[in-house]
Amino acid sequence: MAIYEDSAGIIWFGTGGGVHRYDGKTITDFRSAAGQQ
């Protein structure tokens, strides 16, 4: 897992299942499709 906070204060989480964005209120999932890296 990787965690990163960008200059706008958005927190990004990278996991084996994709990338997730937390804006302080909402978590948005960007899941990887099968076979993608």
LOTITI-486354 format. One record per residue: residue number from 1; residue in three letters; chain; x, y, z of N, C-alpha, C in turn. Coordinates in nm, 4 decimals. Layout:
BEGIN
<node n="NUM" res="ALA" chain="A" n_xx="X" n_yy="Y" n_zz="Z" ca_xx="X" ca_yy="Y" ca_zz="Z" c_xx="X" c_yy="Y" c_zz="Z"/>
...
//
This chain:
BEGIN
<node n="1" res="MET" chain="A" n_xx="0.0842" n_yy="-0.1169" n_zz="0.0000" ca_xx="0.0000" ca_yy="0.0000" ca_zz="0.0000" c_xx="0.0891" c_yy="0.1237" c_zz="0.0000"/>
<node n="2" res="ALA" chain="A" n_xx="0.0441" n_yy="0.2247" n_zz="-0.0712" ca_xx="0.1131" ca_yy="0.3531" ca_zz="-0.0725" c_xx="0.0107" c_yy="0.4613" c_zz="-0.0403"/>
<node n="3" res="ILE" chain="A" n_xx="0.0552" n_yy="0.5651" n_zz="0.0312" ca_xx="-0.0321" ca_yy="0.6770" ca_zz="0.0664" c_xx="0.0385" c_yy="0.8054" c_zz="0.0264"/>
<node n="4" res="TYR" chain="A" n_xx="-0.0368" n_yy="0.8972" n_zz="-0.0356" ca_xx="0.0198" ca_yy="1.0236" ca_zz="-0.0826" c_xx="-0.0824" c_yy="1.1346" c_zz="-0.0630"/>
<node n="5" res="GLU" chain="A" n_xx="-0.0399" n_yy="1.2496" n_zz="-0.0140" ca_xx="-0.1265" ca_yy="1.3671" ca_zz="-0.0052" c_xx="-0.0781" c_yy="1.4697" c_zz="-0.1065"/>
<node n="6" res="ASP" chain="A" n_xx="-0.1673" n_yy="1.5110" n_zz="-0.1966" ca_xx="-0.1275" ca_yy="1.6069" ca_zz="-0.2993" c_xx="-0.1400" c_yy="1.7504" c_zz="-0.2483"/>
<node n="7" res="SER" chain="A" n_xx="-0.1034" n_yy="1.8475" n_zz="-0.3310" ca_xx="-0.1006" ca_yy="1.9884" ca_zz="-0.2903" c_xx="-0.2388" c_yy="2.0449" c_zz="-0.2601"/>
<node n="8" res="ALA" chain="A" n_xx="-0.3448" n_yy="1.9788" n_zz="-0.3063" ca_xx="-0.4826" ca_yy="2.0223" ca_zz="-0.2791" c_xx="-0.5377" c_yy="1.9579" c_zz="-0.1517"/>
<node n="9" res="GLY" chain="A" n_xx="-0.4574" n_yy="1.8752" n_zz="-0.0845" ca_xx="-0.5011" ca_yy="1.8089" ca_zz="0.0373" c_xx="-0.5758" c_yy="1.6795" c_zz="0.0140"/>
<node n="10" res="ILE" chain="A" n_xx="-0.5797" n_yy="1.6334" n_zz="-0.1111" ca_xx="-0.6442" ca_yy="1.5063" ca_zz="-0.1436" c_xx="-0.5490" c_yy="1.3936" c_zz="-0.1050"/>
<node n="11" res="ILE" chain="A" n_xx="-0.6020" n_yy="1.2927" n_zz="-0.0378" ca_xx="-0.5205" ca_yy="1.1780" ca_zz="0.0015" c_xx="-0.5494" c_yy="1.0631" c_zz="-0.0940"/>
<node n="12" res="TRP" chain="A" n_xx="-0.4438" n_yy="1.0082" n_zz="-0.1497" ca_xx="-0.4511" ca_yy="0.8984" ca_zz="-0.2459" c_xx="-0.3928" c_yy="0.7739" c_zz="-0.1812"/>
<node n="13" res="PHE" chain="A" n_xx="-0.4622" n_yy="0.6603" n_zz="-0.1988" ca_xx="-0.4170" ca_yy="0.5313" ca_zz="-0.1489" c_xx="-0.4000" c_yy="0.4383" c_zz="-0.2675"/>
<node n="14" res="GLY" chain="A" n_xx="-0.2826" n_yy="0.3825" n_zz="-0.2822" ca_xx="-0.2591" ca_yy="0.2819" ca_zz="-0.3854" c_xx="-0.2565" c_yy="0.1449" c_zz="-0.3202"/>
<node n="15" res="THR" chain="A" n_xx="-0.3393" n_yy="0.0540" n_zz="-0.3694" ca_xx="-0.3458" ca_yy="-0.0814" ca_zz="-0.3140" c_xx="-0.3390" c_yy="-0.1824" c_zz="-0.4279"/>
<node n="16" res="GLY" chain="A" n_xx="-0.3380" n_yy="-0.3083" n_zz="-0.3943" ca_xx="-0.3397" ca_yy="-0.4128" ca_zz="-0.4954" c_xx="-0.4674" c_yy="-0.4129" c_zz="-0.5778"/>
<node n="17" res="GLY" chain="A" n_xx="-0.5730" n_yy="-0.3532" n_zz="-0.5243" ca_xx="-0.7011" ca_yy="-0.3504" ca_zz="-0.5939" c_xx="-0.7271" c_yy="-0.2247" c_zz="-0.6731"/>
<node n="18" res="GLY" chain="A" n_xx="-0.6358" n_yy="-0.1287" n_zz="-0.6695" ca_xx="-0.6546" ca_yy="-0.0046" ca_zz="-0.7446" c_xx="-0.6093" c_yy="0.1164" c_zz="-0.6649"/>
<node n="19" res="VAL" chain="A" n_xx="-0.6587" n_yy="0.2322" n_zz="-0.7055" ca_xx="-0.6253" ca_yy="0.3588" ca_zz="-0.6408" c_xx="-0.7535" c_yy="0.4155" c_zz="-0.5814"/>
<node n="20" res="HIS" chain="A" n_xx="-0.7417" n_yy="0.4770" n_zz="-0.4651" ca_xx="-0.8561" ca_yy="0.5322" ca_zz="-0.3947" c_xx="-0.8226" c_yy="0.6760" c_zz="-0.3560"/>
<node n="21" res="ARG" chain="A" n_xx="-0.9203" n_yy="0.7651" n_zz="-0.3700" ca_xx="-0.9000" ca_yy="0.9076" ca_zz="-0.3411" c_xx="-0.9932" c_yy="0.9484" c_zz="-0.2277"/>
<node n="22" res="TYR" chain="A" n_xx="-0.9380" n_yy="1.0189" n_zz="-0.1280" ca_xx="-1.0174" ca_yy="1.0695" ca_zz="-0.0160" c_xx="-1.0020" c_yy="1.2205" c_zz="-0.0109"/>
<node n="23" res="ASP" chain="A" n_xx="-1.1151" n_yy="1.2917" n_zz="-0.0218" ca_xx="-1.1111" ca_yy="1.4380" ca_zz="-0.0253" c_xx="-1.1498" c_yy="1.5020" c_zz="0.1080"/>
<node n="24" res="GLY" chain="A" n_xx="-1.1530" n_yy="1.4233" n_zz="0.2140" ca_xx="-1.1927" ca_yy="1.4731" ca_zz="0.3446" c_xx="-1.3377" c_yy="1.4411" c_zz="0.3762"/>
<node n="25" res="LYS" chain="A" n_xx="-1.4121" n_yy="1.4006" n_zz="0.2751" ca_xx="-1.5535" ca_yy="1.3678" ca_zz="0.2917" c_xx="-1.5914" c_yy="1.2380" c_zz="0.2207"/>
<node n="26" res="THR" chain="A" n_xx="-1.5392" n_yy="1.2196" n_zz="0.0997" ca_xx="-1.5800" ca_yy="1.1087" ca_zz="0.0143" c_xx="-1.4594" c_yy="1.0279" c_zz="-0.0310"/>
<node n="27" res="ILE" chain="A" n_xx="-1.4759" n_yy="0.8962" n_zz="-0.0334" ca_xx="-1.3746" ca_yy="0.8077" ca_zz="-0.0911" c_xx="-1.4227" c_yy="0.7667" c_zz="-0.2296"/>
<node n="28" res="THR" chain="A" n_xx="-1.3364" n_yy="0.7853" n_zz="-0.3293" ca_xx="-1.3658" ca_yy="0.7446" ca_zz="-0.4665" c_xx="-1.2689" c_yy="0.6343" c_zz="-0.5043"/>
<node n="29" res="ASP" chain="A" n_xx="-1.3220" n_yy="0.5245" n_zz="-0.5573" ca_xx="-1.2394" ca_yy="0.4097" ca_zz="-0.5962" c_xx="-1.2131" c_yy="0.4106" c_zz="-0.7458"/>
<node n="30" res="PHE" chain="A" n_xx="-1.0892" n_yy="0.3850" n_zz="-0.7819" ca_xx="-1.0484" ca_yy="0.3652" ca_zz="-0.9205" c_xx="-0.9874" c_yy="0.2260" c_zz="-0.9248"/>
<node n="31" res="ARG" chain="A" n_xx="-1.0702" n_yy="0.1275" n_zz="-0.9482" ca_xx="-1.0253" ca_yy="-0.0118" ca_zz="-0.9419" c_xx="-0.9602" c_yy="-0.0539" c_zz="-1.0726"/>
<node n="32" res="SER" chain="A" n_xx="-0.8588" n_yy="-0.1386" n_zz="-1.0591" ca_xx="-0.7915" ca_yy="-0.1893" ca_zz="-1.1781" c_xx="-0.8739" c_yy="-0.3014" c_zz="-1.2404"/>
<node n="33" res="ALA" chain="A" n_xx="-0.8739" n_yy="-0.3048" n_zz="-1.3713" ca_xx="-0.9436" ca_yy="-0.4108" ca_zz="-1.4443" c_xx="-0.8544" c_yy="-0.5344" c_zz="-1.4484"/>
<node n="34" res="ALA" chain="A" n_xx="-0.9135" n_yy="-0.6493" n_zz="-1.4649" ca_xx="-0.8379" ca_yy="-0.7742" ca_zz="-1.4716" c_xx="-0.7331" c_yy="-0.7662" c_zz="-1.5819"/>
<node n="35" res="GLY" chain="A" n_xx="-0.6100" n_yy="-0.8011" n_zz="-1.5481" ca_xx="-0.5028" ca_yy="-0.8013" ca_zz="-1.6463" c_xx="-0.4285" c_yy="-0.6694" c_zz="-1.6593"/>
<node n="36" res="GLN" chain="A" n_xx="-0.4779" n_yy="-0.5627" n_zz="-1.5987" ca_xx="-0.4078" ca_yy="-0.4342" ca_zz="-1.6058" c_xx="-0.3049" c_yy="-0.4256" c_zz="-1.4953"/>
<node n="37" res="GLN" chain="A" n_xx="-0.2011" n_yy="-0.3485" n_zz="-1.5222" ca_xx="-0.0994" ca_yy="-0.3247" ca_zz="-1.4201" c_xx="-0.0777" c_yy="-0.1779" c_zz="-1.4061"/>
//
